[in-house]
């Protein structure tokens, strides 16, 4: 899917994952080059989050391969998995901020617990990252419950990039936000990812967001990647499922499947 | 008939799978204690939460238990002129049985439920997954401190409950039943042996571990939003209470069985 001369950061081949009798991922094939921003789109319940959780090792696939920097990661355990996770940052859909910790402790958590950075040094980094997402030091002592949804997303973004990871995953980064705040978050994602030089893998069904942050877009449908290409080409994909999805039409192959089901 | 047997088999297999998962969960959590980092600050925080904040409820329960015990023993023993044994019965019952069991059940209701609710909420809001992605083992960070704190703190709490319970018996014995204070205290420690107190403290450590384990286990595997968290809380309290009573019998048989 990518030019052979580019360095492949993540390569997923033949990935399968089921929950009970329901096969959510059915042979997913996708790759992502270093420094690229890949956005995976698809309807609700098509397995986008499952795919990202499999790459992170939070879920264990039944079959297939996930290679990061050329090394197989499926089946990694304990210390090896923790080393791999140090390459990753993740922004969860709901933020997943720790309720019991102050904002700056949330942002600095990975630095202090995962990398052994001293508390004061980690706090300075956290304050810098909060400033990068437009939040002042007065916010740093608040608890996540005291923040608005948009501010929580910003804090979650600051936490995701705090340790300057090689790959940042974004799970529905703009869901639940008003259009202006969604655009602010999109801009921050682009800015922050470029600043740290990271590879970005995002999952969303927000096409405005996808067009803004993606270098390349892939569509997940029925457990497989049915189309993948540069962002500019998505309007001319020639794939009726993609066309229906990006144009938000009720009529089309996706609805027919729902009726058949 | 075959369907009936299949249903029994399914229940039995589910029970075995659940037991296996619980043992594995406890084993993996305890195994994290043997490699760094061990979060001492979190252990201390949980000890304060389990021990210090449970003192009012445990103290109240213990004092009334001791008072009722003295009153009941007196009315029962007076039928065969054995009122003198009241102090001994109170101290042995409190240190061997009622102190650990009542404290264990109270802590199961207060702390076990809170642990299940907190960890369950973290599970359904992806906070546990977030811990993992931040290179932090959730078993090491969330579960081990609670298990160790339960194991260490319950014996301390039971020691306090023992003292308060015996004091409750003393209050009723002296001020309501008219015992001589010196004679009451004399009878209290005359037949009390180290083993009586130690057996109660060992039971307390086991109960503390059970309460923390059930709270963490049910919270960790909770699913399905608020309803799932509520269910986890119920399971944590009920399973901890039942296991406390079952293990109490087994420990009593081990300590005092002939």
Interface residues (C-beta under 8 A of the other chain):
Chain A: X53 X56 X57 X58 X82 X85 X86 X88 X89 X90 X92 X93 X94 X96 X97 X98 X99 X109 X110 X113 X114 X115 X159
Chain B: X37 X121 X122 X125 X126 X127 X129 X130 X132 X133 X134 X135 X136 X137 X141
